Amino acid sequence: MQAKPQIASFVVIKREVEGHLQQPAVTTEAYTFMGSAARIARQALISQEGIKAMSDLVLAFDMHQQQNQAQLGGRVDKVLEFVGYLWDEFPLILIDPYMTDKSQTACYKRQPWQGEFSMRFQFVFRVDDMINAAQNRLDEEFRRFQFMFAMALIHEVGGHLLISFLTSGAGSTPEMVYPHFFNSAEPSQSGESGRYLEWTLFGGCHEWRENTNQGSRQAGIACLVDEDEIVSPIAEKVIDRFLHCDFEFPFPFEKDEGFDPINHPIIGGPASNVALPPSLKSPITPNFPNSVRPCCVRIGSLEGVPWNTSLRAISAF
């Protein structure tokens, strides 16, 4: 892998309630906090383990496409090409207030395209809850939100956008490309490449469970579902190492005997087959701002954000 870069390109767009799009300044909370999560997600995806997990996903995708006698969707060598895109420019992030279901932290809307590949929008939600945690000095809760968004971006970018990259947005994931143990799978439905990536990278599928001691704006309890369908919280020390980009993949899994998932309903996690409101069902590109400012920032200005919410991203130019 190349030498560690000193700058990175993260573009954040925000849809206002009135419908128009704006580009927050790099010094805003919205940009800084999402830029921090995107930095962590990118580092995980371009790590040796991240590249291997994406390669395993492509192998599974291609194998089942052959099984269906369909056109091959991609090759493992395309993963490095995809990583090159991530290295140069992370996919656009759209903060969208129209996403109001807390089970939908993020989504990627797959659309066919022709011509040169460009990084597509990743819709995200609940950024205001993360900002609220920062403003109220709920430091541990803020770090959970940072973990939430980084994990969601890994799911959407490394799972769904990668498959879109391989198929020019036209391919659906074969239903067999799905963690066999994850009990939310529905028969006859398409596969779930994001969950498959989680399984290969994290060692299980992640989900967010309600903390009964907190209110409606909580991040929740980050959990991992292993191959035996055991649900256990992800240890805080694992989350802290992850936020430091000191990755240990797969995550160390320790069953918490005192944790009963029945008492902690699922409240969040990335969703890929999201039901978008009518205003979002048309392609987003025509509504894109006429001139998007490049957002190259100093990576060092983002590294301490999970532990210091007063920090702000610093433009590289």
N, C-alpha and C positions, 0 to 999 in steps of 0.2 A: 504494500500500500504506500501511497505517496507520503511525503513529509507532512506533518501536522500543519494545516493552513492557519493563518492569522486572521483572515477575514472570511465571511460567509454571506451568501445571498439568501435572505428570507423575505418574502413578500407577503404581507398581511393586508387583506381587504375586509372592510366591515360594511355589511348591508344595514342601512338605517331602517327604522320602522316604516318610513314613507316609501321605501323600496329602492332609493338610489344608493349607489356604492361610493364609499370614500376610502381613502388610504391613510390610516393613522400614521402620525409621525413616529419615528423610531424611539423618541423619548417618552411616548405614552405607556401607560401600564399595559394596555391591550397588546401593543406591539412587543414590548419587552418580555412579558410573561409568555406569550405564544412563541416568540423567538427563542426563548430559553428552552421550552418544551421541544421545539423543532430541532434545536441543536442536539439535544440528548437523543431524540429519535434517529436523527441522521447518523450520529456516531454509532448507535447500536446496529443500524442497517449496514453500514459500511465496514463494520468489524468483521473479523474472520468468521466468527460464528454466525453473524447476520447474513453474510454472503453464502455460507453453506446452507443455511435454512432456506433462503430464497432459491438456491439451486435445487434443493430437495423438492421444493414446491413445483418448480418448472418440470422436473423429472416426472413427478406424479401427474401433473397436468398433461404432459405429452404422452405418457403411457396410456392414460385413459382416453385421450383423443384418438390414439391409434386403435384402441380397443373398440371405439365407436366408429372406426373407419372414417373419421373426419379429418380435415386438414390439420396438420400439426400446428399447434399454437405458438411454439417457441423452442428454443434450445438453451441449454445451460450456459453456453458462451454469451448469450444475450444478457445474462445477469450482470456481467462486468460492464457491458455497455450501459445498462440501466444505472449501475452504481456511478458511472461517470457523469450521468445527468444529475444524480443526487449530489455529487461532489461539487459540480459547478453551480447548481441552482436548485434549491429545495422546492417541491411543489407549492403552488399558491395556496394560501390558507384563507378561507372565507368565514368570518364570524357572522353567523346568521341568526337573527332573533326569531325567524319563522320556525326554527326547529325548537319545539317546546316540550318534547317528550324526553324526560330525564334518562330513559333507557338508551337514548341515541346521543352519545357523547360526540360522535363524529360519523361522517359517511362520505363515500365517494360515489358520485353519479357517473356510471360508465356510459360513454357515448361513442359511437363510431366517428372516425375522422379520416381525412385523407391528407397526404402531404407530410411535411416534417412534424415529428413528434414534439410537443411542447408540454411542459408540466401542467397538469390539470388542477382544477379546484378541489380542495378537500374542505367540505363543510364542517364546521365545528360549532358546538353549542356549550352553554354553561360557563363561558368566559367571565360573565358578570359575577357568577358565584365565586370564581377564583379571585377576581379583583376584590370582592367583598371580604374574603378571608384575609387578603393582604392588608386591606385598609383597617380591619379590626384586629390586626396583629395576632391572628390565629395561625402561628407559624407552622405547626405540624399539619394543620388542615391545608394550608397553602401548599406545602410540599406534597401532600396527597394529590392535590389537583395537578401539580406539575407532573407527577407520576402518571396520573390519569390521562392527561393529554399526550404525553410522550408515548404511552402504550397505545393509545388510540391511533396516533399517527403512524406508528410502526405497523399496526394492523391494516390501516387503509392504504398506506404507501407501499409497504413491502408485500402485502397480500393482494390487494385489489388493483392498485395502479400498475403494479408489475404485470399482472395478467392482461390488463388493458394495453400496456406497452407491447406485449408479445402479439396481440391479436388486432391491433389498431382499433381497439375498443369494441370489436364486433363479437368477441367470443364470450360464451357463458361458461362458468366453471362446471365440469362434470360432477354429478352428484356424488361420485365416489371420492372426490377430493374433499374430504371432510373428516375431522377426528372421529374415529369410530365410537369413542366413548362419550362424546359430548351429547347430553340427552336433549338438547334443544333442536337437534336435527329433525326435519320433517320429511317423511317419505315422499318420494316423487319430486321433491324440490331440487333446485340447483345446488351445487356444492358451495362450500364456504372457504375460499382461498385464504381469507384473513385468519380464520380460526385454525386452518391447517398450518399456516406460518407460525402462529402462536404455539401450537403443539410442538413443532420441530425446534423452535428457538427457546421457548420458556420452559418446555417440559410439561405443558398443560395449557388449558384455556383460562384466560383471566376474566373475572367479572367483579362487579361492585355490589356489596351487600349493605343494607341499612344498618346504621349504628343507632340504636334506640335511645341513646343518650344525647343525640344531636338533633337539630332542627331540619327544616326542609331544604336549606341551602348547603347541606353537608356534601362532601365528596363521597363519604361512605367508607367501607372497609374493603381494601383491595384483597381479592382472594384468587386462588388458583385451583382449578379443577383438574385432578390428575387422572391417569388412565383407569383407575379403579373407581372413578366418579366420586372421589373424596374431595370435599371442599374445605380448604383451610386458608386462614389469612396469610398474606405474604408478610414476612417479618419486617419490622421497621428497619432493621439493619440492612436487609436486602434492598429495600427501597432507597435508603441513603446511599449505598454503594452504587446503585443504578443511577441516581441523580448526579453522582460524582463522575459518571461514565467509567466507573470501575466495575465493568460488567462481569457477572458470573452466570453464564448460560450453560445448561438450563438453570433456572432458579433452584436454589436449595429448597427442598420441600419437606416441611416438618408438620405432621398432623397435629393440630391443636385439639386435644381431647375435650377441652372446655368450650369449644366453639360448636354450636348447633345451628347449621344453616337454616333450619326450619324457623328459627327465631329471628332470622336476618334476611328479609326478602331482597331479591335482586332489585337494585335501583339504577344501575348504569352499566356502561360498557359500549364499545363501538358497534354500530349497526350498519350493515351494508345494503339490505333490501328495505331501505327507509321509504315510507310513504310521504313523498314531498307534497306540500300544499300546491294548489294550482299555479300560483305565481312563480313557482320554481320548476315546473315541469318542462318549460321551454329551455333551450340551451342558454347558458349563462353568458357565453362569449359576446353576443351583440350588446349586452348591457355593461360590458367591461369599460372602466374609465378610458377615455381617449388617450390619455398619457399616464402610464404607470411609472412612478419614480423608481429607479433602481434602489434597492435596499441592501447595500453591502455594509455590514456592520463588523466591528471588531469582536471576534469570538470571546476574547478575554472579558469583555464587558458583560457577557451573558453567563459566564461560568459560575459566578457566585449568587445568581438571582434566587435559586431555591432556598438559600439561607439568609438572604438580605433583600427584602422586598422594596427597599428604597433605591436599589440600583436601577439604572436605566441603560438601555442599549446605546452604544456610541457609534455614530456613522464612521465608516472607514475613510470617507472622502470629505 
